[in-house]
Amino acid sequence: MLTILFLGDIVGEPGRSAVIARLPELKEKYALDFIIVNGENTAGGRGITGKITIDLLRAGVSVITTGDHIWDQKEIFGFIDTEPRLLRPINYPEGAPGHGAIVLETAKGKVGVINVQCRTFMLPILENPFHAMEGAVAKMRTETSPGFLMAKFPPFSAPTLTCKQPTNRFFPVARPFFAMPECADR
């Protein structure tokens, strides 16, 4: 069995310090195979930097997801293309820096992570998240063996539960498995 830890928004230096300090203990205690965190608020509550990304990955994070604050720290524009484990929402327009999905190998099989952002009350206006997810899922199915575990995350960057409920209907819980943390209503 593959054990995955999902951590929602890590906010600022106190959040980063807590995660970095506790991850080794949690990894050992729960025999964690894969760790996904939402890092879009790690830089003082607004965005993420290359240094913060590296610190989280060195601490044992497998993938860092983001949302509407991904570009708040301008230095990320030059960094995001160099680190495929730092994801931006997949439904950003064609040509946006970075990637919105990744498939990584673990000792227990492949794990696919898709980072998507809802559009309700969100800026900038992005591409249709359902079409983006459908394309990403189809691509992942061609790259991986049947029965792998797929996780959809940030906390599915969306301001309302009404953004998230249709996703459950569009991608019903089945093989592959989709994980969606609770809504972060604003």
C-alpha positions as CSV (number, residue, x, y, z in Angstrom):
1,M,0.0,0.0,0.0
2,L,1.2,3.5,-0.9
3,T,1.1,6.0,1.9
4,I,0.6,9.7,0.9
5,L,0.6,12.8,3.1
6,F,-1.2,15.8,1.8
7,L,-0.5,19.1,3.5
8,G,-2.6,22.2,2.7
9,D,-1.4,25.8,2.7
10,I,2.0,26.2,4.3
11,V,1.9,29.9,5.4
12,G,5.0,32.0,5.8
13,E,8.2,31.2,7.8
14,P,6.4,29.6,10.8
15,G,4.6,27.2,8.5
16,R,7.8,26.3,6.6
17,S,9.8,25.8,9.8
18,A,7.2,23.5,11.2
19,V,6.9,21.4,8.1
20,I,10.7,21.2,7.6
21,A,11.2,20.3,11.3
22,R,8.4,17.7,11.5
23,L,8.6,15.9,8.1
24,P,11.4,13.5,9.0
25,E,9.5,12.4,12.1
26,L,6.2,12.1,10.3
27,K,7.8,10.2,7.4
28,E,9.3,7.6,9.7
29,K,6.3,7.3,12.1
30,Y,3.7,6.8,9.3
31,A,6.0,5.2,6.7
32,L,5.2,7.9,4.2
33,D,6.0,7.1,0.6
34,F,5.0,10.4,-1.0
35,I,4.4,13.9,0.3
36,I,2.5,16.7,-1.4
37,V,2.2,20.2,0.0
38,N,0.6,23.4,-1.2
39,G,3.4,26.0,-1.2
40,E,1.7,29.0,-2.7
41,N,1.8,31.0,0.5
42,T,5.2,30.0,1.9
43,A,6.9,33.3,1.2
44,G,5.4,35.6,3.8
45,G,1.9,34.4,2.9
46,R,2.2,35.4,-0.7
47,G,3.9,33.1,-3.3
48,I,6.9,30.9,-3.2
49,T,10.6,31.3,-4.0
50,G,13.2,29.0,-5.5
51,K,15.1,28.8,-2.2
52,I,11.9,27.9,-0.3
53,T,11.1,25.2,-3.0
54,I,14.6,23.7,-2.6
55,D,14.3,23.8,1.2
56,L,11.0,21.9,1.1
57,L,12.2,19.3,-1.4
58,R,15.3,18.7,0.7
59,A,13.1,18.2,3.7
60,G,11.4,15.3,1.9
61,V,8.5,16.9,0.0
62,S,7.8,15.0,-3.2
63,V,5.7,17.6,-5.0
64,I,4.8,21.3,-4.3
65,T,1.5,22.5,-5.7
66,T,0.3,26.1,-6.0
67,G,-2.6,28.3,-6.9
68,D,-3.5,31.9,-7.7
69,H,-0.5,33.2,-5.7
70,I,2.2,31.3,-7.7
71,W,3.5,34.5,-9.4
72,D,3.5,36.8,-6.3
73,Q,7.2,36.5,-5.9
74,K,8.6,37.7,-9.2
75,E,11.8,35.5,-9.0
76,I,9.7,32.4,-9.4
77,F,9.3,33.2,-13.2
78,G,13.0,32.4,-13.7
79,F,13.0,29.4,-11.4
80,I,9.8,27.4,-12.1
81,D,11.0,25.9,-15.4
82,T,14.1,24.5,-13.6
83,E,12.1,22.4,-11.0
84,P,9.4,20.1,-12.4
85,R,8.3,19.1,-8.9
86,L,7.0,22.7,-8.3
87,L,3.7,22.8,-10.1
88,R,1.5,25.7,-11.2
89,P,-2.2,25.2,-12.1
90,I,-2.4,23.1,-15.3
91,N,-5.1,25.3,-16.7
92,Y,-2.9,28.4,-17.1
93,P,-2.8,29.4,-20.8
94,E,-0.5,27.6,-23.2
95,G,3.1,29.0,-22.9
96,A,2.9,29.8,-19.2
97,P,6.1,29.0,-17.4
98,G,6.3,25.7,-15.5
99,H,4.2,22.6,-15.6
100,G,0.8,21.6,-14.1
101,A,1.3,17.9,-13.8
102,I,3.9,15.3,-13.1
103,V,4.3,11.6,-12.8
104,L,7.0,10.4,-10.3
105,E,8.2,6.9,-9.6
106,T,8.2,5.6,-6.0
107,A,9.4,2.3,-4.6
108,K,5.7,1.2,-4.7
109,G,4.7,2.5,-8.1
110,K,4.0,5.7,-10.0
111,V,2.2,8.6,-8.6
112,G,0.6,11.3,-10.8
113,V,-0.1,14.8,-9.4
114,I,-2.2,17.3,-11.3
115,N,-2.5,20.9,-10.0
116,V,-5.7,22.6,-11.1
117,Q,-7.3,25.9,-10.2
118,C,-11.0,26.7,-10.3
119,R,-12.2,29.9,-12.0
120,T,-15.1,31.1,-9.7
121,F,-14.1,34.4,-8.0
122,M,-10.4,33.8,-9.1
123,L,-8.0,35.9,-11.0
124,P,-6.5,35.6,-13.5
125,I,-9.3,33.9,-15.5
126,L,-7.9,30.6,-16.5
127,E,-8.7,27.9,-19.0
128,N,-11.6,25.5,-18.2
129,P,-10.3,23.3,-15.4
130,F,-12.4,20.3,-16.5
131,H,-10.9,20.3,-20.0
132,A,-7.4,20.7,-18.6
133,M,-7.9,17.8,-16.1
134,E,-9.4,15.6,-18.8
135,G,-6.3,16.2,-21.0
136,A,-3.9,15.6,-18.2
137,V,-5.6,12.4,-17.1
138,A,-5.6,11.0,-20.6
139,K,-1.8,11.9,-21.0
140,M,-1.0,10.3,-17.6
141,R,-2.8,7.1,-18.6
142,T,-0.6,6.7,-21.6
143,E,2.6,7.3,-19.4
144,T,1.8,4.9,-16.5
145,S,0.8,1.4,-15.9
146,P,-2.8,0.6,-15.0
147,G,-3.7,0.8,-11.3
148,F,-1.4,3.6,-10.4
149,L,-2.5,6.2,-7.8
150,M,-3.3,9.7,-9.1
151,A,-3.7,12.6,-6.8
152,K,-5.3,15.9,-7.7
153,F,-4.3,18.6,-5.4
154,P,-3.5,21.9,-4.3
155,P,-6.4,22.1,-2.1
156,F,-7.9,22.2,-5.7
157,S,-7.3,25.9,-5.6
158,A,-10.9,27.1,-5.5
159,P,-12.7,29.6,-3.3
160,T,-16.0,27.8,-2.9
161,L,-17.3,24.3,-2.4
162,T,-19.5,24.8,-5.5
163,C,-16.3,24.9,-7.6
164,K,-15.1,21.6,-6.1
165,Q,-18.4,19.5,-6.2
166,P,-18.6,19.4,-10.0
167,T,-15.1,18.0,-10.2
168,N,-16.1,15.0,-8.1
169,R,-18.9,14.4,-10.6
170,F,-16.7,15.0,-13.6
171,F,-14.0,12.6,-12.3
172,P,-15.8,10.1,-10.1
173,V,-13.8,8.3,-7.4
174,A,-12.7,5.2,-9.1
175,R,-9.4,3.9,-10.5
176,P,-7.3,6.0,-10.6
177,F,-8.1,7.5,-7.2
178,F,-8.5,11.3,-6.9
179,A,-7.9,13.0,-3.6
180,M,-9.5,16.3,-2.9
181,P,-8.9,18.0,0.5
182,E,-11.6,20.1,2.2
183,C,-12.7,23.4,0.6
184,A,-10.8,26.5,1.6
185,D,-13.7,28.8,1.4
186,R,-12.9,32.5,1.7
